[in-house]
Amino acid sequence: ARRNPGPQGQAALSRRVVLALDQGSSNSRAIAFDEKGRVVARAQRPVRTFHPRAAWFEHDALELARTLERSCDDVLSALPGNTRILGAGLACQRSTIVFWDKKTGRPAARAPSWQDGRAADIADALRRRRAEVHRISGLYLTPYYSAPKIRWFLDNVAAVKRLADSGRLMLGPVSTWIIWRLTRGEVFAADPSTAQRMLLLNLRTLDWDDGLLKLFGVPRQALPELRPSAGDWGSFTRGGRRVSLLAALGDQQAAALGLGARQKGSTVANYGTGAFLLHNAGAAPRTAPGLLTSVGWTTAGRPAAYLLEGTVHAAGASFNWLRDSLKLFKSSAEIDSLCRASKHRVWALPAIGGLGAPRWDYTTKTAFFGLTSQTKPADLVRGVAEGLAFLMAEIAAAMRAAGVRLSAVHVSGGLSRVAYLMQ
């Protein structure tokens, strides 16, 4: 765990704070901000991704929850006793799905990540319904969204099937699982930005779609209720402190808001485990060939905000592969210098998990072209950086072809520190 109470004496001066909770594919984090936006306390814990088979990406659902809860506990314990917590917001990875037992609260299986492709055959078998699914949900029928994986677990994991048959199955995005635990089972809900990633939400009614539920054979009673992104999400007690949860949102939508993309026409990019280009389309859903129409955020009594979105499946994940599996470097801090040290260009297609927008190709594999006896590790790292840049540029080209004007793009995420990539 990393714990940083902030600048010397700052915590002692702060009396009113907002708590931000973030559960992602790589880490769980908690940060307390004062009213001027300064960090008062922060904590972070890593989470593991398991790869038991090719195309399988899994998390331990309890680890996802406990690492966030403990990070939250660390931050709360660092605050002076007289600190008033104005409220908390939760951002979570979107398409990862959790199955658990309503009675015991125990997960019924590992949580398949948004990167998990085990349900490719199920998605492929429904290919004739792709246009219909896209029209209703705003998303493409791929194994990376939850519905095909839910069907796969209902068909192949006995514990999940038993719970469904007995009426005890609960399933939902990571945010739903986290909130259910924090509130001790009082709140079983999802906001539209994460619910949409289940591939079961009607983009226009912002409710579960009966036709999609029937298509994938998902029992409605196992699904969470739907609530606005900003509003009453209940409260929880940690370390003797009562905290009101006032917002729940998908991580990319939260990043877009954090980068200032609240107005129609603004565009942001976020480079994390995956990479995402998001354009604020305003209060009406906007479609474009090869791109996603995503729910941005909702507030009670106001129109929803919609995003035009393109995704690269493996951004940080590609560099993690070069570091952990190929041992080409030891720290992500080396990426920029390795790119600049490269003397021989290698063309790379970073396609771990296939290609996202605008191609949605889940069969193409990662490939390098132009390897010679002179190729060095730095050349492979540079090739991946340039390959990711080309993939993002292709998404930008799809947006421009749809009439989107891209002027300034604000960027965040761990890879935004790599100047060679950002140029």
C-alpha positions in Angstrom: 0.0 0.0 0.0 1.2 3.5 -0.8 0.1 6.1 1.7 0.7 9.9 1.4 -0.9 12.3 3.9 0.0 15.2 1.6 2.2 18.3 2.3 3.4 18.9 5.8 0.7 20.5 7.9 -1.9 20.5 5.1 -4.1 17.8 6.7 -4.2 19.8 10.0 -5.5 22.9 8.2 -8.2 21.0 6.3 -11.6 20.7 7.8 -13.9 19.9 4.9 -13.0 17.2 2.3 -14.4 15.2 -0.6 -13.5 11.6 -0.9 -12.7 10.1 -4.3 -12.7 6.3 -4.7 -11.3 4.6 -7.8 -11.3 0.9 -8.6 -9.4 0.1 -11.8 -7.9 -2.8 -13.7 -4.5 -2.2 -12.1 -5.1 -0.4 -8.8 -7.6 0.6 -6.2 -7.2 4.2 -4.9 -8.7 6.6 -2.5 -8.0 10.3 -2.3 -9.3 13.1 -0.1 -9.4 16.6 -1.6 -10.0 19.8 0.3 -12.3 22.5 -1.0 -9.5 24.1 -3.1 -8.8 20.8 -4.8 -5.6 20.0 -3.0 -4.8 16.4 -2.0 -5.0 16.0 1.7 -4.5 12.2 1.9 -4.2 9.4 -0.6 -3.7 5.6 -0.6 -3.3 3.0 -3.3 -3.1 -0.8 -3.6 -2.4 -2.9 -6.6 -4.9 -5.5 -7.9 -4.0 -8.7 -9.9 -5.2 -9.9 -13.2 -5.2 -13.6 -13.8 -4.7 -15.3 -17.2 -5.6 -19.0 -16.7 -6.0 -19.5 -20.4 -5.5 -17.7 -23.6 -8.0 -14.8 -24.0 -9.1 -15.2 -20.3 -8.6 -12.2 -18.0 -10.0 -12.5 -14.5 -9.9 -10.7 -11.2 -10.6 -11.9 -7.7 -13.8 -10.0 -6.8 -13.0 -9.9 -3.1 -9.6 -8.5 -3.9 -11.1 -5.7 -6.0 -13.4 -4.8 -3.1 -10.9 -5.2 -0.2 -8.1 -3.2 -1.8 -10.5 -0.3 -2.3 -11.9 -0.6 1.2 -8.5 -0.7 2.8 -7.3 2.3 0.7 -10.4 4.1 1.9 -9.6 3.1 5.5 -6.0 4.4 5.1 -7.2 7.8 3.9 -9.8 8.2 6.6 -7.4 7.3 9.3 -5.0 10.0 8.0 -7.6 12.7 8.4 -7.9 14.7 11.6 -10.8 13.7 13.8 -12.6 17.0 13.3 -12.5 16.7 9.4 -16.0 16.9 7.9 -16.4 14.6 4.9 -18.8 16.4 2.5 -19.4 13.2 0.4 -17.7 10.6 -1.7 -17.8 9.6 -5.4 -16.9 6.2 -6.9 -15.3 5.6 -10.3 -14.9 2.0 -11.5 -13.7 -0.1 -14.4 -16.8 -0.5 -16.6 -17.3 -3.9 -18.3 -15.8 -6.2 -15.7 -18.7 -8.2 -14.2 -19.1 -9.8 -10.8 -21.4 -12.7 -9.8 -22.3 -13.3 -6.1 -24.7 -15.0 -3.7 -27.5 -12.8 -2.4 -27.6 -14.8 0.9 -23.9 -15.2 1.7 -22.4 -12.3 -0.2 -19.7 -14.5 -1.5 -18.5 -14.3 -5.2 -19.6 -17.3 -7.2 -16.6 -17.1 -9.5 -13.7 -14.9 -10.5 -14.8 -11.7 -12.1 -14.2 -11.8 -15.9 -12.4 -8.6 -16.9 -13.5 -6.2 -19.6 -10.5 -7.6 -21.5 -11.8 -11.2 -21.3 -12.6 -12.8 -24.6 -13.8 -16.3 -23.6 -17.3 -15.6 -24.9 -16.2 -14.9 -28.5 -18.1 -18.0 -29.8 -21.4 -16.8 -28.1 -21.0 -13.3 -29.7 -20.1 -14.8 -33.0 -23.2 -17.1 -33.0 -25.4 -14.0 -32.7 -23.6 -12.1 -35.5 -26.9 -11.7 -37.4 -28.3 -9.6 -34.5 -25.3 -7.2 -34.4 -27.1 -4.3 -36.1 -30.0 -4.7 -33.8 -27.8 -4.9 -30.7 -25.9 -1.8 -31.8 -29.1 0.2 -32.5 -30.6 -0.6 -29.0 -27.4 -0.4 -26.9 -25.1 1.9 -28.7 -22.4 -0.7 -28.4 -21.1 -3.4 -30.7 -21.8 -7.1 -30.1 -18.4 -8.2 -28.9 -17.1 -10.6 -26.2 -15.7 -7.7 -24.2 -19.0 -6.4 -23.0 -20.8 -8.3 -20.3 -23.8 -10.0 -21.8 -22.0 -12.7 -23.8 -19.9 -13.5 -20.7 -22.9 -13.6 -18.4 -24.4 -16.2 -20.8 -21.1 -18.1 -20.8 -21.0 -18.3 -17.0 -24.6 -19.3 -16.8 -23.8 -22.1 -19.2 -20.4 -23.2 -17.9 -20.0 -22.4 -14.2 -22.1 -24.6 -12.0 -22.1 -22.3 -9.0 -23.4 -19.4 -11.1 -26.1 -21.6 -12.6 -27.2 -22.9 -9.2 -27.6 -19.4 -7.8 -29.6 -18.3 -10.9 -31.9 -21.4 -10.6 -32.5 -20.7 -6.9 -33.1 -16.9 -7.3 -30.0 -16.1 -5.2 -27.8 -14.8 -8.1 -26.8 -11.1 -8.0 -24.7 -9.8 -10.9 -23.5 -6.4 -11.9 -20.6 -4.2 -12.8 -17.7 -3.7 -10.3 -19.3 -0.5 -9.0 -22.5 -2.3 -8.1 -20.5 -5.0 -6.2 -18.4 -2.3 -4.4 -21.5 -0.3 -3.4 -23.4 -3.3 -2.2 -20.5 -4.2 0.1 -19.9 -0.7 1.4 -23.6 -0.2 2.2 -23.9 -3.8 3.7 -26.4 -4.9 1.1 -28.7 -1.8 1.4 -28.0 -0.6 -2.1 -28.0 -2.9 -5.2 -27.8 -0.5 -8.1 -25.9 0.6 -11.2 -25.7 3.9 -13.0 -26.3 4.1 -16.8 -22.6 4.6 -17.6 -21.6 1.2 -16.2 -25.0 -0.6 -16.8 -24.6 0.2 -20.5 -21.4 -1.9 -20.6 -23.4 -5.0 -19.7 -24.9 -4.8 -23.3 -28.4 -5.1 -21.8 -29.4 -1.4 -21.5 -31.6 0.5 -23.9 -29.6 3.6 -24.8 -32.7 5.8 -25.2 -34.9 4.6 -22.3 -31.9 4.1 -20.0 -33.6 1.0 -18.7 -32.9 -2.7 -19.1 -34.2 -3.8 -22.5 -36.5 -6.9 -22.5 -35.3 -7.9 -26.0 -31.7 -7.9 -25.0 -32.4 -9.8 -21.8 -34.2 -12.5 -23.8 -31.5 -12.6 -26.5 -28.8 -13.4 -23.9 -31.0 -15.3 -21.5 -30.2 -13.0 -18.5 -32.7 -13.1 -15.6 -33.9 -9.6 -14.8 -34.3 -10.3 -11.1 -30.5 -10.8 -10.9 -29.8 -7.3 -12.2 -29.4 -4.1 -10.1 -31.8 -1.2 -10.1 -30.8 1.8 -12.1 -30.0 5.2 -10.5 -28.7 8.5 -11.8 -24.9 8.8 -11.8 -25.1 11.8 -9.4 -27.6 11.5 -6.5 -28.3 9.4 -3.4 -26.2 6.2 -3.4 -26.7 5.6 0.3 -24.0 5.9 3.0 -21.3 3.7 4.6 -19.3 3.7 7.8 -15.6 3.0 7.8 -13.3 3.6 10.8 -16.1 5.2 12.8 -16.9 7.8 10.1 -20.2 8.0 8.3 -19.8 8.9 4.6 -22.5 9.7 2.1 -21.9 8.3 -1.4 -23.1 11.0 -3.9 -21.9 9.7 -7.3 -21.1 6.5 -9.1 -19.6 6.5 -12.6 -17.6 4.6 -15.1 -13.9 5.3 -15.0 -13.7 6.8 -18.5 -16.7 9.0 -17.9 -15.1 10.2 -14.7 -11.9 10.9 -16.5 -13.8 12.9 -19.1 -15.4 15.0 -16.4 -12.1 15.4 -14.5 -10.5 16.7 -17.7 -13.2 19.3 -18.1 -15.3 17.7 -20.9 -18.7 18.9 -19.5 -19.6 20.9 -22.5 -20.8 19.6 -25.9 -17.9 19.5 -28.4 -15.1 18.9 -25.9 -12.8 15.9 -26.4 -10.5 14.0 -24.1 -8.2 11.0 -24.2 -7.4 8.7 -21.4 -4.4 6.3 -21.6 -4.7 3.6 -18.9 -4.8 -0.2 -19.3 -6.7 0.6 -22.4 -6.8 3.9 -24.3 -10.0 5.9 -25.0 -10.9 8.9 -27.1 -14.2 10.5 -25.9 -16.1 13.3 -27.5 -19.0 15.1 -25.7 -21.9 14.8 -28.1 -24.4 16.7 -25.9 -27.9 15.6 -24.7 -28.8 13.5 -27.8 -27.1 10.2 -28.7 -24.8 10.5 -31.7 -23.8 7.6 -33.9 -20.8 7.2 -36.2 -19.5 4.1 -38.1 -17.1 2.0 -36.0 -17.5 4.1 -32.8 -19.5 3.7 -29.6 -22.4 5.8 -28.5 -21.9 5.9 -24.8 -23.9 7.3 -21.9 -21.8 10.0 -20.3 -23.5 10.7 -17.0 -27.0 11.3 -15.6 -28.4 13.6 -12.9 -32.0 13.4 -11.7 -34.2 15.9 -13.5 -31.7 16.7 -16.2 -31.1 15.2 -19.7 -28.4 12.6 -19.9 -25.0 13.5 -21.5 -23.8 11.3 -24.3 -20.3 10.5 -25.6 -18.9 9.4 -28.9 -16.2 6.9 -27.9 -13.4 4.9 -29.5 -11.3 2.4 -27.6 -7.9 0.7 -27.9 -8.0 -2.5 -26.0 -4.4 -2.7 -24.8 -2.5 0.5 -24.2 -0.8 0.1 -20.8 -1.5 -3.6 -21.1 0.8 -3.7 -24.1 3.7 -2.1 -22.2 3.0 -4.3 -19.2 3.4 -7.3 -21.5 6.7 -6.0 -22.8 7.9 -5.4 -19.3 6.6 -8.5 -17.5 6.5 -11.2 -20.1 9.3 -10.2 -22.5 11.5 -8.5 -19.8 12.4 -5.6 -22.1 12.5 -3.1 -19.3 11.9 -2.9 -15.5 9.8 0.2 -15.0 7.3 2.2 -17.0 9.4 5.2 -16.3 11.9 3.9 -18.9 9.4 3.9 -21.8 10.1 7.4 -23.0 13.9 7.1 -23.0 13.8 3.7 -24.7 11.6 5.2 -27.5 14.2 8.0 -28.0 17.1 5.5 -27.9 15.7 3.4 -30.7 17.8 3.5 -33.9 15.8 1.0 -36.1 12.1 1.4 -36.7 10.0 -1.7 -36.2 6.4 -1.6 -37.2 4.1 -3.0 -34.5 0.4 -3.8 -34.4 -0.5 -3.8 -30.6 -3.5 -6.2 -30.7 -3.6 -7.9 -27.3 -7.2 -8.8 -27.1 -7.8 -7.9 -30.7 -8.5 -4.5 -32.2 -11.1 -2.1 -30.9 -12.6 0.9 -32.6 -13.2 1.3 -35.5 -12.5 -2.3 -36.6 -13.8 -4.4 -33.7 -11.6 -7.4 -34.8 -11.1 -10.0 -32.2 -9.1 -12.5 -34.2 -6.0 -10.4 -35.2 -3.0 -11.0 -33.0 -0.2 -8.7 -32.0 2.4 -8.6 -34.7 5.9 -7.0 -35.4 7.2 -6.3 -38.8 10.7 -5.5 -40.0 12.7 -7.3 -37.4 16.4 -7.7 -38.3 19.6 -8.8 -36.7 20.0 -5.1 -35.6 16.7 -4.9 -33.7 17.1 -4.0 -30.0 14.6 -4.0 -27.2 14.3 -0.2 -27.5 13.0 -0.7 -31.1 10.2 -3.0 -29.9 9.2 -0.5 -27.2 9.2 2.3 -29.7 7.2 0.2 -32.2 4.5 -0.4 -29.7 4.3 3.3 -28.7 4.0 4.3 -32.4 1.5 1.5 -33.0 -0.7 2.8 -30.2 -0.5 6.3 -31.6 -1.6 5.0 -35.0 -4.6 3.2 -33.4 -5.7 6.3 -31.6 -5.2 8.3 -34.8 -7.5 5.9 -36.6 -10.2 6.6 -34.0 -9.7 10.3 -34.5 -10.1 9.9 -38.2 -13.4 8.0 -37.8 -14.6 10.9 -35.6 -13.6 13.5 -38.2 -15.2 11.4 -41.0 -18.5 11.7 -39.0 -18.2 15.4 -38.9 -16.7 15.8 -35.4 -14.3 18.8 -35.1 -11.3 17.9 -33.0 -9.3 20.9 -31.9 -7.9 20.6 -28.4 -7.7 17.2 -26.7 -7.0 17.0 -23.0 -5.2 13.9 -22.0 -4.8 11.9 -18.8 -3.8 8.4 -17.5 -0.5 6.8 -16.6 0.8 6.8 -20.2 0.2 10.5 -20.6 3.6 10.8 -18.9 5.3 9.3 -21.9 6.1 12.4 -24.0 7.2 10.3 -27.0 3.7 8.8 -27.2 1.9 12.0 -26.5 3.6 14.0 -29.3 
